Amino acid sequence: MLNKLRLLTPGPTPLPEEVRLALAKDMIHHRKQDFVRVMERIQPGLQYLFGTAQQVLPLTCSGTGAMHAAVTNLFAPGEKVLVVEGGKFGERWREIAHAHGLVVTSLVQENGVAVSAGDVRAALQADPELRGVLVQASETSTGVLHPVHELAAVTRGINVLLVVDGISAVGISPCPMDAWGIDCLLTGSQKGLMLPPGLALLAMSERAWDKVRSVGSTNFYFNLLAERDKSLNHQTLFTSPVNLLQGLSVSLDLFREQTLEAVYAKQWALTSMARAGAVSLGLELLARTHFTWGLTSIRLPAGIDGGEVLKVAAQRCGVVMAGGQGELKKCVVRLGHMGHVDWADVLAGLHALQVGLHAAGGYCATNTYMEDAVRAYEEALRDGCPEMRDKEQA
Ligand SMILES: *Cc1c(COP(=O)(O)O)cnc(C)c1O
């Protein structure tokens, strides 16, 4: 193969060398002191990442497992929840809630559009029996960033729990659990955390733990109260994913060395870069205002087959990107730029997209997209990300 393989998908993401070396270590036993030391190191790093003083639980499952654990521990069958359905993963909240026997009200959003806090407030006022709001911080299927901070301002004063799927947000864009008042925040290993798939992480607020106690889930595997007790003793309920946790320990060290602020600033700059490059290629962006910082969803011109674009980009340029999901499958390309990805990867992604487009439809773009993208990156780094600008003004 002439090209380096560049995995620019919204998970799994490339792994830093330090993490790969940690993953390659031989087994240690999950009930012995060496493992306890790994767990002791991990917890403060996780609390920093989540922005919480609560215990962050490692769970042995993909991200969806943590969604399932949250729903089944926080709500009893028959309870009512509000689901923000902004795409594939919002639908997944509804499916999990249905499977658990919850009564679901959905706020269905148009593709590419974020939910408004006003709509959530109105829905909660219309039905005072709703006990939870289930939402994605970042809806990975469309690249939309829901306004979790504003949603928390709605739920924190009332008897409604805010449950946030942060799988493509934690470690990518700000989502400080305690400061914002999120009741349950969860993520998976293979997106922002620069790890292989197979590990999920979940934390809950004090009032969410009270709710878990009152529900008294009968789960055998995802029993979060039992898992929490074990975690406080630096273990997991069943055999731990030892290698993933050793990798996590290193990945969390990287976050602390770099600082979350710097990581968010980089993610914002990569997002600005991808968006400017796509626009300069004459393409339309799916999410116009509230967009995710870890991927960019780009609409393809009518008549161009997205499958062909992705195939050519992979074969000729070594760049693996994702298509759309569901009805967007063939008409959207999702350029992932989360985790261990930098400006040169995004540049490669944009070029591969251009090569793929050309092959798929004889489409001719401007030839300034590379310069435009790099300029946007440098400007975004110089100006800082929105949250930091807000802080400076405050
Ligand atoms: C990737 C993703 C999931 C699914 O995670 P799995 O690890 O595949 O179970 C759920 N929600 C969001 C927002 C995601 O990005």
The ligand as a MOL file (V3000), in Angstrom:
LIG
                    3D

  0  0  0     0  0            999 V3000
M  V30 BEGIN CTAB
M  V30 COUNTS 15 15 0 0 0
M  V30 BEGIN ATOM
M  V30 1 C -20.9880 5.9170 18.5830 0
M  V30 2 C -22.1740 6.4150 19.2930 0
M  V30 3 C -23.0550 5.5630 19.9550 0
M  V30 4 C -22.9320 4.0660 19.8800 0
M  V30 5 O -21.8700 3.5840 20.5690 0
M  V30 6 P -21.4800 2.0400 20.4320 0
M  V30 7 O -20.1210 2.0610 21.0820 0
M  V30 8 O -21.4540 1.7120 18.9790 0
M  V30 9 O -22.4580 1.2620 21.1840 0
M  V30 10 C -24.1160 6.0970 20.6430 0
M  V30 11 N -24.3080 7.4220 20.6910 0
M  V30 12 C -23.4870 8.2810 20.0690 0
M  V30 13 C -23.7700 9.7530 20.1480 0
M  V30 14 C -22.4030 7.8060 19.3480 0
M  V30 15 O -21.5960 8.6740 18.7180 0
M  V30 END ATOM
M  V30 BEGIN BOND
M  V30 1 1 1 2
M  V30 2 1 2 3
M  V30 3 2 2 14
M  V30 4 1 3 4
M  V30 5 2 3 10
M  V30 6 1 4 5
M  V30 7 1 5 6
M  V30 8 2 6 7
M  V30 9 1 6 8
M  V30 10 1 6 9
M  V30 11 1 10 11
M  V30 12 2 11 12
M  V30 13 1 12 13
M  V30 14 1 12 14
M  V30 15 1 14 15
M  V30 END BOND
M  V30 END CTAB
M  END
